[in-house]
Amino acid sequence: MKLTGVEVPTKTLFKLPPNTVIAVISDDKGEIRVVKVDHGSIPKDESFLKVAGGCFVPVNGRLVWVNPCPY
């Protein structure tokens, strides 16, 4: 899976609109980067993020938490 997005200010973390996907990454120098993930880069018909207890799947253009994960 290859996701795309744009870097956004760290303050974005404190007021997220509904259905927003943010990746927080620490680079090789420990600097924190915040990226807003483009929904168009999220694969259809498979889990987007799977963790113990469920996963996020795209449903009609929205990311929905499903437990148990169907994929």
C-alpha positions as CSV (number, residue, x, y, z in Angstrom):
1,M,0.0,0.0,0.0
2,K,1.3,3.4,-0.9
3,L,-0.4,6.4,0.7
4,T,0.0,10.0,-0.5
5,G,-0.7,13.2,1.4
6,V,0.5,16.7,2.2
7,E,2.5,18.0,5.2
8,V,0.4,20.1,7.6
9,P,1.2,22.1,10.7
10,T,1.4,20.2,14.0
11,K,-1.5,22.3,15.3
12,T,-3.7,20.4,12.9
13,L,-3.7,17.6,15.5
14,F,-5.8,19.6,17.9
15,K,-8.8,20.2,15.7
16,L,-9.4,17.4,13.2
17,P,-12.5,17.5,10.9
18,P,-14.5,14.3,10.8
19,N,-13.1,11.5,8.6
20,T,-9.5,13.0,8.6
21,V,-6.5,10.7,8.5
22,I,-3.3,12.1,9.9
23,A,0.1,10.3,10.0
24,V,2.6,11.5,12.6
25,I,6.2,10.6,11.7
26,S,9.5,11.2,13.5
27,D,12.3,11.7,11.0
28,D,15.9,10.6,11.3
29,K,16.7,13.7,13.4
30,G,13.7,13.3,15.7
31,E,11.8,16.1,14.1
32,I,8.1,15.5,14.0
33,R,6.2,15.7,10.7
34,V,2.4,15.6,10.4
35,V,0.9,14.5,7.1
36,K,-2.8,14.6,6.1
37,V,-3.4,11.5,4.1
38,D,-5.3,11.8,0.7
39,H,-8.4,9.6,0.8
40,G,-8.0,8.8,-2.8
41,S,-4.7,6.9,-2.0
42,I,-6.5,4.6,0.4
43,P,-7.1,1.2,-1.2
44,K,-10.7,0.1,-1.7
45,D,-12.1,-3.2,-0.5
46,E,-9.4,-3.9,2.1
47,S,-8.6,-2.7,5.5
48,F,-6.8,0.6,5.8
49,L,-5.4,0.2,9.3
50,K,-5.7,-3.1,11.2
51,V,-5.0,-3.3,14.9
52,A,-6.0,-5.8,17.7
53,G,-9.7,-5.4,18.0
54,G,-10.7,-4.2,14.5
55,C,-9.7,-2.2,11.5
56,F,-10.6,0.9,9.5
57,V,-12.2,0.1,6.1
58,P,-13.4,2.6,3.4
59,V,-17.2,2.5,3.1
60,N,-18.8,5.0,0.7
61,G,-15.9,7.3,0.8
62,R,-15.7,7.3,4.6
63,L,-13.4,5.4,7.0
64,V,-15.4,3.2,9.3
65,W,-14.1,1.3,12.3
66,V,-15.2,-2.4,12.0
67,N,-14.8,-5.1,14.7
68,P,-14.1,-7.8,13.8
69,C,-12.1,-6.8,10.7
70,P,-13.6,-8.4,7.6
71,Y,-10.3,-8.6,5.8
